[in-house]
Amino acid sequence: YVCSTWGNNHFKTFDGDIYQFPGICEYNFASDCRESYKEFSVHIQRALNSNNHPEIQYILITIKDFTVYLRPKLAVVDGRIVKTPYYSSGVLIESNDIYTKVYAKLGLILIWNQEDALMVELDSKFNNHTCGLCGDYNGVPIYNEFINGVASYNSITYGNLQKISKPSGRCEDPDETQALPSCNGHRDECERLLTSFAFADCWLRLNLEMYIQACMQDKCACNGNEDSFCLCSTISEYSRQCSHAGGRPGEWRTQYFC
């Protein structure tokens, strides 16, 4: 089971909900939330880069009493910069020019492309025990994330609840009343991109509709500014998730596209 975030502030919970949350504070991405003893936590902070696209600036991982702070091309363990591959107390950190990966023996794998996309895979022993932007991992979409008892949350309210309060922290919460635009005009193009023959091995493995919706939101948000971030980040995520699910996406990038 995988939780991921990518591109234009998209999130996909362990239970399969896809939503958008544009916060730029530090947030609990996924943590063990049992009262007695938390085995791990993963926090993330995004910021807008020079092209005005959201990127993950850093990831803070705590595993039992061990802390790993990741920035692009940098890993810091318990306050010391380390060379990768690095192994200690059941945690392996690997990195190359494209990805940083962390494997923890307790049942966590984290993969970050050092830019916008992060994927966390957890052992099923954490079912029902997690909290954060990735949800509670109870196998039921919507419930306990966006509907809790009688209250129902929109994705912005839900995201704001996951903020890590820091004494020095000064960051604005995104506005909860902001309605997302309808993006139906982009449906045909997104459908065409995601059902192209390169993805034939993916169609039965993933929920295509969710990625079409994310792609449509990207196209809306880009306001006709067709740079590769706008067009490609959701398609890249679809390709990564397909590989992760055992599929073999074909070559979908061309010299003219992405």
C-alpha positions in Angstrom: 0.0 0.0 0.0 1.4 3.3 -1.2 0.7 6.9 -0.3 2.1 9.5 -2.7 2.2 13.2 -3.4 3.3 14.8 -6.7 3.1 17.7 -9.1 0.6 20.5 -8.5 -0.1 19.6 -4.8 -1.8 16.3 -5.5 -2.0 13.6 -2.8 -3.2 10.0 -2.9 -3.9 8.4 0.5 -3.2 4.8 1.4 -6.9 4.2 1.0 -6.9 5.6 -2.5 -8.4 9.1 -2.2 -6.8 11.6 -4.5 -7.1 15.3 -3.4 -5.3 18.6 -3.8 -3.8 20.6 -0.9 -1.5 23.6 -1.6 -0.1 24.1 1.9 3.5 25.4 2.3 4.0 24.7 6.0 5.5 21.6 7.5 2.9 18.8 7.6 2.6 15.3 8.9 2.7 13.3 5.7 2.4 9.9 7.4 3.0 8.8 10.9 2.3 5.9 13.2 -0.4 7.4 15.5 -0.8 4.9 18.2 -0.9 6.6 21.5 1.6 4.5 23.4 4.6 4.3 21.1 5.0 5.8 17.7 7.3 3.8 15.5 7.8 6.4 12.7 6.8 9.7 11.3 7.4 11.4 8.0 7.0 15.2 7.7 7.3 17.3 4.5 7.6 20.9 3.6 6.8 22.3 0.1 7.7 25.7 -1.3 7.4 27.3 -4.7 10.6 27.1 -6.8 11.9 29.7 -9.2 9.4 28.6 -11.9 6.6 29.0 -9.4 6.0 25.3 -9.2 5.6 23.5 -5.9 8.5 21.3 -4.9 9.3 19.4 -1.7 12.0 21.3 0.0 12.8 18.8 2.7 11.5 15.6 4.3 12.0 14.8 8.0 11.8 11.1 9.0 11.8 9.8 12.5 12.2 6.1 13.0 12.0 5.1 16.7 14.7 7.5 18.1 16.6 8.0 14.8 16.1 11.1 12.7 16.8 11.5 9.0 16.6 14.9 7.3 16.6 14.9 3.5 17.1 17.7 1.1 17.9 17.2 -2.6 21.3 15.6 -2.8 21.7 15.8 1.0 21.1 13.4 3.8 21.5 14.3 7.5 21.2 11.6 10.2 20.9 12.7 13.8 22.4 16.0 12.9 25.4 14.7 10.9 25.7 14.9 7.1 26.2 11.3 5.8 27.4 9.8 2.6 25.1 7.4 0.9 24.5 4.5 0.7 24.3 4.7 4.5 23.1 2.0 6.8 22.5 2.1 10.6 20.0 0.7 13.1 17.8 -0.9 10.5 17.6 2.0 8.2 19.2 2.2 4.7 19.5 5.4 2.8 20.4 5.3 -0.9 20.6 8.2 -3.4 21.6 9.0 -6.9 21.0 12.0 -9.2 17.4 11.2 -9.6 16.0 9.5 -6.5 16.6 9.3 -2.8 15.3 6.1 -1.2 15.0 5.1 2.4 14.3 1.5 3.6 13.4 0.9 7.2 13.3 -2.6 8.6 10.2 -1.8 10.6 8.2 -1.8 7.3 8.6 1.5 5.5 10.0 2.4 2.1 10.3 6.0 1.0 11.1 7.1 -2.5 11.6 10.8 -3.4 12.5 12.2 -6.9 14.2 15.1 -5.1 11.7 17.4 -6.6 7.9 17.2 -6.5 7.1 13.5 -6.1 7.2 11.4 -2.9 6.0 7.9 -2.4 5.8 6.0 0.9 5.0 2.3 1.2 4.0 0.8 4.5 3.8 -2.7 5.9 0.2 -3.8 6.4 0.9 -4.1 10.2 0.3 -0.3 10.3 -3.3 -0.7 9.0 -5.6 1.5 11.0 -2.7 3.1 12.9 -1.6 6.0 10.7 -2.5 9.6 10.5 -1.4 12.6 8.4 -1.9 13.7 4.8 -1.8 10.0 3.9 -4.9 9.2 6.0 -5.6 6.4 8.4 -4.9 3.4 6.2 -8.1 1.6 7.2 -8.9 0.4 3.6 -11.9 2.6 3.4 -11.7 5.7 1.2 -13.3 9.0 2.4 -14.2 7.8 5.9 -12.1 9.3 8.8 -10.3 11.5 6.3 -13.0 13.6 4.7 -16.0 12.4 6.8 -15.4 12.0 10.5 -18.5 11.2 12.6 -21.0 13.8 11.4 -18.5 16.3 10.2 -17.3 16.4 6.6 -14.1 18.2 5.6 -13.0 19.5 2.3 -9.4 18.7 1.3 -8.1 22.1 2.4 -9.5 21.8 5.9 -8.2 18.2 6.1 -4.7 19.3 5.0 -4.6 22.3 7.5 -5.3 19.8 10.3 -2.0 18.1 9.5 0.2 21.1 10.1 3.1 20.7 12.5 3.1 23.7 14.8 6.5 25.2 15.2 7.4 28.1 17.4 9.4 29.8 14.7 6.9 28.8 12.0 5.3 31.6 10.1 3.3 30.2 7.2 -0.2 30.9 6.1 -2.9 28.2 6.0 -4.5 27.9 2.5 -8.0 29.4 2.4 -10.6 26.7 3.1 -13.4 28.5 1.3 -11.6 28.5 -2.0 -13.6 26.5 -4.5 -11.6 24.5 -7.1 -12.6 25.4 -10.7 -14.4 22.9 -12.9 -11.9 21.6 -15.4 -14.1 19.5 -17.6 -12.9 21.2 -20.8 -9.6 19.3 -20.4 -11.1 15.9 -20.1 -10.5 14.7 -23.6 -6.9 15.6 -23.7 -6.1 14.0 -20.4 -8.0 10.9 -21.3 -6.1 10.7 -24.5 -2.7 11.1 -22.8 -3.4 8.5 -20.1 -4.9 5.9 -22.4 -2.2 6.1 -24.9 -0.9 2.7 -26.0 2.3 3.1 -23.9 0.1 2.6 -20.8 -1.8 -0.5 -22.0 -0.3 -2.6 -19.3 -1.5 -0.1 -16.7 -5.2 0.2 -17.5 -6.3 -2.7 -15.3 -3.9 -2.0 -12.5 -4.8 1.5 -11.5 -7.9 3.7 -11.1 -7.5 5.6 -14.3 -10.3 8.1 -13.5 -8.4 9.5 -10.5 -5.4 10.4 -12.7 -7.6 11.9 -15.4 -9.1 14.2 -12.7 -5.7 15.1 -11.4 -4.5 15.8 -15.0 -7.5 18.0 -15.6 -6.8 20.0 -12.4 -3.2 20.5 -13.6 -4.4 21.8 -17.0 -6.7 24.3 -15.3 -4.1 25.5 -12.9 -1.6 26.1 -15.6 -3.8 28.6 -17.4 -2.4 27.8 -20.8 1.2 27.9 -19.6 2.1 24.6 -21.1 5.4 23.9 -19.5 6.5 20.3 -18.8 5.6 20.6 -15.1 2.0 21.2 -16.0 1.6 18.5 -18.5 4.0 15.8 -17.3 3.9 15.5 -13.5 0.6 13.6 -13.3 1.6 11.4 -16.2 4.9 10.7 -14.6 3.1 9.7 -11.4 0.8 7.4 -13.3 3.8 5.7 -14.9 5.5 5.3 -11.5 2.4 3.9 -9.8 1.9 1.5 -12.7 5.5 0.2 -12.4 5.0 0.0 -8.6 1.8 -2.1 -9.2 3.8 -4.5 -11.4 3.0 -3.0 -14.7 5.4 -2.1 -17.5 4.6 1.3 -18.9 6.0 1.7 -22.4 8.1 4.7 -23.6 5.6 7.6 -23.4 8.0 10.5 -23.4 9.1 11.8 -26.8 11.5 14.6 -27.8 8.5 16.9 -28.2 6.6 15.8 -25.1 7.9 15.8 -21.5 
